[in-house]
Amino acid sequence: MQPTRPGRPDPRTQAQQAQMAAAMAGAVDLAAVKARSEAAARAQAAPPPSAAAPAGAPGGAVVDVTEATFQAEVLDRSFQVPVVLDLWAEWCGPCKQLSPVLEALAVEGGGSWVLAKVDVEANPALAQGLRVQGIPAVKAVWQGQLVAEFTGAIPEEQARQFVSELVQATTGGAVPGAAPEEESEDPRLDAAEAALERGDLAAAEAAYQAILAEEPDHADAALALRQVQLFRRAEEAGPDALAAADAAPDDVAAQTRAADFLLGTGNIEAAFDRLLDVVRRTAGEDRDAARRHLVELFAVVGDQDPRVNQARRQLTAALF
């Protein structure tokens, strides 16, 4: 996951949707950076799907997926070929009409895409994580991202069109429903983003700092640098920061570390609330230190997020 910039699609969405409850709008997501990088590496090592493999066999054109195999068979595999999720249940009549059509199309596709069948009754956590509202439900995943979907049984002609458009779009490097990616206007940003894709936050920070040294008013680099610095602090703090802060409620430094960790893992409101509580309970230098750090976190998230505006109002009320 990368800091976003105008004119480019945000690649951050849904790499670990079932595991991640929230992500920070407009910011780098450290967990997803690592997850995406690791999934791509595993996909490179995995054998390509084969239409000749028996249904349900690992690497086949049709596989049965459970909560235990979702990572490998869907997320990791989607870095090689698009994966189409068929969410069904034994009692579902329309599912019995649609599933054989999808299975036949998958075998016919010769490994150009994989059909992953998920029994929603046997895997309720997956159904909840994928926000299944009704079945049959079909969702397409490409490079860890949910890119297309439909609900209900459809005729074979429409199912074939859905799959054909998916394969054509992903083969051509596009994502259905997403704006085409423009060529980079600044190769320096590409270098920084490449470092982020590798999970090398230190190199990304250095790259953004170099851009700002040459061009101090570079808004995209300035925002990205704040985001990367936050996630370096969050990574250094780690989950132990929460327990340390709870054990020392009057330690402002401990509270700011905990807030960094919370924000870095997408818990925006919890991060803001922790520092707002410090502002309300303290005075003098401690209060000012908490206020300054909170304002820095506002800048990382961005004023476009309504949670920032709400927290700003709470900060004003706490101060005055």
Secondary structure by P-SEA (a helix, b strand, c coil): cccccccccccccccccccccccccccccaaaaaaaaaaaaaaaaccccccccccccccccbbbbcccccccccccccccbbbbbbccccccaaaaacaaaaaaaaaaacccbbbbbbcccccaaaaaaaccccccbbbbbccccccccccccccaaaaaaaaaaaaaaaaaccccccccccccccaaaaaaaaaaaacaaaaaaaaaaaaaaacccaaaaaaaaaaaaaaaaaaaaccaaaaaaaaccccaaaaaaaaaaaaaacaaaaaaaaaaaaaaccccaaaaaaaaaaaaaaaaaccccaaaaaaaaaaaaaac
